[in-house]
Amino acid sequence: MTDQRSFARTVIALSLAVIACCVLTFTIMLLAGSPAVQPQRVLDQEALARAVLNHAESDSSFAKPPTIDDVSCPASIPVEAGREFECNVGVGTGNTGGRAWVKVKIKDDQGDLSMD
């Protein structure tokens, strides 16, 4: 009789362990697919600065051509369709340089940009 109770307890304990492992696995898989757990995508700062620089060079007349170091954009901009922000392209001071503000809009969740 004691052997049967011991066997029953062992089976129950193993069953509970298997169920706990299944629940834990399901929870991890559920959370891994959740957007709240995945890191937020942000724009690549260097690529953004190059795109703004190319736009500013084609639309503005600077006394001295701007370089990538002359571009200033907000940091860590989340990739969200419709988000708008401004970048500054500034060269020198006074009459010896130039300054332009470039309005940037994120067109889609892939990070495609439009600039004005």
C-alpha positions in Angstrom: 0.0 0.0 0.0 2.9 2.4 0.8 4.4 1.7 -2.6 1.2 2.7 -4.4 1.0 6.0 -2.5 4.7 6.7 -3.1 4.2 5.9 -6.8 1.1 8.1 -7.0 2.9 11.0 -5.3 5.8 10.7 -7.8 3.4 10.7 -10.8 1.6 13.7 -9.4 4.9 15.6 -8.8 6.2 14.8 -12.2 2.9 15.9 -13.8 3.0 19.2 -12.0 6.6 19.7 -13.0 5.7 19.1 -16.7 2.7 21.4 -16.5 4.8 24.2 -14.9 7.5 23.8 -17.6 4.8 24.1 -20.3 3.3 27.2 -18.7 6.7 28.8 -18.4 7.6 28.0 -22.0 4.3 29.4 -23.2 4.7 32.6 -21.2 8.2 33.1 -22.5 7.1 32.6 -26.1 4.1 34.9 -25.6 6.3 37.7 -24.1 9.0 37.3 -26.8 6.5 38.1 -29.5 5.0 41.0 -27.6 5.9 44.5 -29.0 6.2 45.8 -25.4 9.1 43.5 -24.7 11.0 44.1 -27.9 13.4 47.0 -28.0 12.1 50.2 -29.6 13.6 50.8 -33.1 15.3 54.2 -33.5 16.6 56.0 -36.6 20.3 55.5 -37.4 21.9 58.9 -36.4 24.7 58.8 -39.0 22.3 57.8 -41.9 19.9 60.5 -40.8 22.6 63.2 -40.7 23.8 62.2 -44.2 20.3 62.4 -45.6 19.7 65.8 -44.0 23.1 67.0 -45.3 22.3 65.9 -48.8 18.9 67.7 -48.7 20.4 70.9 -47.2 23.2 71.0 -49.8 20.7 70.7 -52.7 18.2 73.3 -51.3 20.4 75.9 -49.6 23.2 78.2 -50.6 26.0 78.2 -48.0 29.1 80.4 -48.2 31.0 77.2 -47.3 29.7 73.7 -48.0 28.4 72.0 -44.9 29.8 68.8 -43.6 28.3 66.0 -41.6 29.7 67.6 -38.4 27.5 70.7 -39.1 24.2 68.6 -38.9 22.4 68.5 -35.6 19.4 66.2 -35.2 17.5 65.0 -32.1 18.9 61.8 -30.7 17.2 58.4 -30.4 14.1 59.2 -32.5 11.7 56.2 -32.5 10.7 54.9 -35.9 7.0 55.7 -35.9 5.1 56.6 -39.1 4.0 60.2 -39.1 6.6 61.4 -36.5 8.0 64.9 -37.4 11.1 66.7 -36.2 13.6 69.3 -37.3 17.4 69.1 -37.9 19.7 72.0 -38.0 22.5 72.4 -40.6 24.7 75.3 -39.5 28.1 76.5 -41.0 30.2 79.3 -39.6 28.6 82.4 -38.1 27.2 85.6 -39.5 27.8 86.3 -43.3 30.6 83.8 -43.5 28.4 80.7 -43.1 24.8 79.8 -43.3 22.1 78.0 -41.4 19.2 75.8 -42.5 16.4 74.0 -40.7 15.3 70.8 -42.4 11.9 69.4 -41.4 11.9 65.6 -41.4 8.9 63.3 -41.4 9.0 59.5 -41.0 6.8 58.1 -43.8 6.4 54.6 -42.6 7.4 52.0 -40.0 10.4 51.0 -42.1 12.1 54.4 -41.4 11.6 56.0 -44.9 11.9 59.8 -44.6 10.6 62.8 -46.4 12.2 66.3 -46.0 11.1 69.8 -46.5 
